[in-house]
Amino acid sequence: MLLKTFRWAFAVTALGLAAGVLYDGWTALGLVAILAVLEVSLSFDNAVINAGVLKKMNAFWQRIFLTIGILIAVFGMRLVFPVLIVAVSARLGPIEAVDLALTDKDRYQELVTDAHPSIAAFGGMFLLMIFLDFVFEDREIKWLGPLERALAKIGRVDMLSVCTALIVLLVSSMTFAAHAHQHGGAHADKAQTVLVSGIAGLITYMIVHGLSGYFENRIEEEEEREHDAEEEAERLGGARPALALTGKAAFFMFLYLEVLDASFSFDGVIGAFAITNDIVLMALGLGIGAMYVRSLTVYLVRQGTLDDYVYLEHGAHYAIGALAVILLVTIQYQISELVTGLIGVVLIGWSFWSSVRRNKALASRG
């Protein structure tokens, strides 16, 4: 099972490392390996969250997630996205941006760093909404009982997560603007861009999540109707009806997964510049890491790990909340990628340990 699920990740690793050696020698191989480990460490919580969504999809859409989805993840977020940042921020054409990335790597890195506040605002708001919608919902299983009960109670207020996110964005943009003005106004013109980017992240979440939720609800209604119709058909000896909305529902869940993955990719892409500013090596290393995250997601679904370790999803959402806060803080201050990665690992590790203890306690009672 393990080998079957990760076989493509192993193959991509071998090809990626070989390509790194051919591209720039053995030093490149080391950089590609480091970037792959960085991506996996920063995105483990992404795999857990993705698994929670992917388990609702059939085998066909799981394969789409591992094929077309990985192309979007690797070439879209790890190669096209950094170039697109430069093209937009420097008002360059796509070809000029690629030429700049390949011929003037220092200038390219400078432009990406310059665009970081906008990227962080967009990604931070998208991830913050995921976290808030999770903690404000009253769930049967609670990991941090008193805290989650209190949050679920206040979460009964309509639109609380949106209001909270907007307040956080407003405070972040005003603090950024005040800091820029205090230090000579070098980034004062970016304060408005940060605000607009954050609102764009919020709108993106609401559209994609709203559509996926709508079609998920529709598919549940259709499944209930199908169950009733199937019983009637069996009684009358007729054929089983087909579900008309499965593809549409799965498509929007897939779209939601891709936007979610894109938001998780921001810290990996930005963090990669601390290691190298070569976009080819970045694409190779982060692409290998993304493949392992994809395979890990499918493995968690097929092994039923989320059902066995019930607090893993909680830990992953708290890690999302931490990452959202970190991204919003990095609008103004620099935070080590080591801190970002360790927070996610610690929270998920803690939730896994809590799940094991819960399972042992239930087994002893039984």
LUMZAVO-735772 format. One record per residue (C-alpha): residue in one letter; y negated, z negated, x negated. Coordinates in steps of 0.05 Angstrom, whole numbers, padded with zeros to 5 digits, always signed. Layout:
BEGIN
AYZX ...
***
This chain:
BEGIN
M+00000+00000+00000 L-00049-00019-00055 L-00034+00042-00097 K-00037+00088-00037 T-00105+00062-00014 F-00137+00062-00083 R-00105+00125-00111 W-00169+00166-00102 A-00211+00111-00133 F-00164+00111-00194 A-00167+00187-00198 V-00243+00188-00193 T-00247+00134-00247 A-00207+00176-00296 L-00247+00239-00281 G-00314+00201-00284 L-00299+00169-00350 A-00275+00235-00379 A-00338+00269-00354 G-00380+00215-00387 V-00346+00227-00454 L-00355+00302-00448 Y-00428+00293-00427 D-00452+00245-00482 G-00394+00217-00523 W-00361+00149-00524 T-00426+00111-00513 A-00433+00146-00446 L-00362+00123-00428 G-00383+00051-00438 L-00446+00059-00397 V-00408+00093-00340 A-00357+00035-00340 I-00412-00017-00338 L-00448+00018-00281 A-00383+00022-00241 V-00371-00054-00249 L-00444-00067-00230 E-00436-00026-00166 V-00372-00061-00145 S-00400-00131-00159 L-00464-00117-00120 S-00428-00082-00062 F-00367-00126-00047 D-00403-00155+00013 N-00415-00083+00035 A-00340-00072+00037 V-00328-00132+00081 I-00383-00112+00130 N-00359-00040+00131 A-00288-00063+00146 G-00313-00099+00207 V-00341-00034+00234 L-00287+00012+00208 K-00230-00026+00241 K-00257-00001+00308 M-00247+00071+00287 N-00182+00111+00288 A-00144+00138+00227 F-00180+00205+00231 W-00249+00174+00225 Q-00225+00128+00170 R-00206+00190+00131 I-00274+00221+00146 F-00305+00157+00118 L-00265+00165+00054 T-00279+00240+00046 I-00345+00264+00075 G-00372+00193+00073 I-00359+00186-00001 L-00394+00252-00015 I-00455+00225+00022 A-00450+00159-00016 V-00441+00189-00085 F-00483+00252-00083 G-00532+00229-00030 M-00549+00158-00051 R-00529+00158-00125 L-00556+00226-00145 V-00602+00257-00093 F-00636+00192-00072 P-00665+00174-00141 V-00690+00246-00149 L-00720+00244-00078 I-00757+00180-00095 V-00791+00215-00153 A-00805+00278-00113 V-00840+00239-00057 S-00877+00188-00100 A-00901+00238-00151 R-00912+00294-00100 L-00865+00340-00138 G-00817+00393-00113 P-00743+00377-00115 I-00731+00425-00174 E-00789+00395-00213 A-00762+00325-00199 V-00693+00344-00225 D-00724+00376-00287 L-00765+00313-00299 A-00703+00269-00292 L-00665+00310-00343 T-00721+00324-00393 D-00769+00264-00389 K-00725+00205-00372 D-00777+00152-00389 R-00828+00182-00341 Y-00774+00190-00288 Q-00756+00116-00293 E-00829+00097-00290 L-00838+00136-00225 V-00776+00105-00194 T-00800+00035-00213 D-00867+00052-00183 A-00834+00069-00117 H-00792+00005-00116 P-00837-00035-00068 S-00828+00017-00013 I-00753+00023-00025 A-00745-00053-00024 A-00786-00059+00040 F-00743-00007+00076 G-00676-00033+00053 G-00696-00106+00059 M-00717-00098+00132 F-00654-00059+00150 L-00608-00112+00119 L-00650-00169+00147 M-00639-00142+00218 I-00564-00140+00207 F-00565-00213+00185 L-00610-00237+00240 D-00571-00202+00295 F-00508-00235+00269 V-00533-00307+00262 F-00572-00307+00328 E-00509-00288+00367 D-00466-00343+00395 R-00396-00333+00365 E-00331-00366+00383 I-00314-00377+00309 K-00367-00413+00269 W-00365-00423+00194 L-00426-00468+00183 G-00419-00504+00250 P-00485-00543+00259 L-00528-00488+00229 E-00496-00432+00268 R-00497-00471+00333 A-00572-00483+00324 L-00586-00410+00307 A-00544-00386+00367 K-00584-00432+00412 I-00652-00406+00391 G-00623-00336+00390 R-00622-00336+00466 V-00696-00317+00462 D-00703-00243+00475 M-00722-00199+00416 L-00723-00259+00369 S-00691-00221+00311 V-00743-00165+00316 C-00801-00214+00320 T-00774-00254+00261 A-00764-00191+00219 L-00835-00167+00234 I-00864-00234+00215 V-00826-00232+00149 L-00851-00161+00136 L-00923-00179+00153 V-00921-00239+00106 S-00889-00198+00051 S-00939-00141+00056 M-00999-00188+00060 T-00975-00228+00000 F-00964-00163-00039 A-01034-00139-00020 A-01066-00205-00040 H-01029-00206-00106 A-01049-00134-00121 H-01122-00149-00105 Q-01121-00211-00148 H-01095-00171-00208 G-01146-00116-00204 G-01120-00078-00144 A-01073-00033-00185 H-01024-00032-00127 A-01071-00046-00069 D-01060+00024-00042 K-00986+00010-00037 A-00993-00050+00010 Q-00999-00003+00069 T-00940+00038+00044 V-00898-00025+00039 L-00915-00042+00111 V-00899+00028+00136 S-00834+00030+00097 G-00812-00037+00126 I-00827-00014+00197 A-00788+00050+00182 G-00729+00007+00160 L-00733-00033+00224 I-00738+00029+00268 T-00679+00061+00231 Y-00636+00000+00244 M-00655-00003+00318 I-00640+00071+00329 V-00574+00075+00292 H-00548+00007+00314 G-00572+00019+00385 L-00536+00086+00389 S-00472+00060+00358 G-00473-00001+00404 Y-00485+00043+00465 F-00427+00088+00451 E-00383+00029+00431 N-00396-00001+00499 R-00383+00065+00533 I-00316+00073+00498 E-00295+00003+00520 E-00312+00022+00592 E-00273+00087+00584 E-00213+00049+00555 E-00213+00003+00616 R-00215+00064+00662 E-00160+00098+00621 H-00116+00037+00627 D-00123+00036+00702 A-00114+00112+00706 E-00053+00109+00661 E-00020+00057+00706 E-00035+00101+00766 A-00009+00163+00730 E+00056+00128+00711 R+00065+00106+00783 L+00055+00177+00807 G+00090+00211+00748 G+00028+00246+00723 A+00001+00259+00653 R-00040+00209+00613 P-00115+00223+00615 A-00154+00233+00550 L-00213+00194+00525 A-00274+00239+00525 L-00321+00194+00487 T-00278+00174+00427 G-00307+00226+00380 K-00379+00212+00400 A-00371+00137+00394 A-00336+00143+00327 F-00390+00191+00302 F-00446+00141+00315 M-00405+00085+00284 F-00396+00130+00223 L-00471+00144+00222 Y-00485+00069+00225 L-00437+00058+00166 E-00473+00111+00124 V-00542+00081+00136 L-00513+00012+00122 D-00483+00037+00057 A-00549+00069+00038 S-00585+00003+00047 F-00534-00032+00005 S-00542+00021-00049 F-00615+00007-00062 D-00603-00053-00107 G-00547-00017-00145 V-00591+00045-00158 I-00651+00003-00179 G-00607-00043-00221 A-00576+00016-00256 F-00643+00032-00289 A-00637-00033-00328 I-00576-00001-00361 T-00594+00073-00366 N-00645+00123-00340 D-00598+00182-00345 I-00585+00206-00274 V-00519+00240-00294 L-00490+00175-00321 M-00518+00137-00262 A-00485+00184-00213 L-00418+00179-00250 G-00418+00103-00257 L-00445+00086-00189 G-00401+00139-00157 I-00338+00108-00187 G-00361+00040-00161 A-00376+00068-00092 M-00306+00097-00089 Y-00275+00029-00102 V-00319-00002-00048 R-00296+00052+00001 S-00223+00041-00016 L-00231-00035-00012 T-00261-00026+00057 V-00200+00013+00082 Y-00153-00037+00048 L-00185-00095+00085 V-00177-00058+00151 R-00105-00038+00141 Q-00083-00106+00115 G-00118-00142+00172 T-00152-00187+00121 L-00212-00200+00166 D-00165-00226+00220 D-00128-00271+00172 Y-00190-00298+00137 V-00238-00307+00195 Y-00298-00332+00155 L-00302-00272+00108 E-00347-00234+00157 H-00393-00295+00161 G-00397-00299+00085 A-00413-00225+00079 H-00469-00230+00130 Y-00499-00289+00094 A-00495-00248+00030 I-00532-00192+00067 G-00586-00242+00087 A-00592-00264+00015 L-00596-00192-00009 A-00649-00176+00044 V-00692-00235+00020 I-00682-00214-00053 L-00704-00143-00038 L-00766-00167-00002 V-00783-00215-00059 T-00774-00158-00110 I-00831-00122-00076 Q-00875-00167-00118 Y-00830-00204-00167 Q-00773-00182-00212 I-00704-00214-00201 S-00644-00203-00247 E-00588-00160-00219 L-00541-00215-00244 V-00571-00263-00193 T-00564-00211-00138 G-00491-00198-00153 L-00472-00271-00163 I-00502-00294-00097 G-00459-00245-00058 V-00396-00263-00097 V-00408-00338-00088 L-00420-00334-00013 I-00360-00289-00001 G-00316-00331-00047 W-00338-00394-00009 S-00322-00362+00058 F-00254-00340+00033 W-00238-00410+00008 S-00260-00439+00075 S-00215-00390+00111 V-00155-00410+00068 R-00168-00484+00083 R-00174-00468+00157 N-00107-00430+00156 K-00072-00487+00120 A-00100-00538+00170 L-00076-00496+00229 A-00008-00487+00197 S+00000-00561+00186 R-00017-00576+00258 G+00034-00524+00281 
***
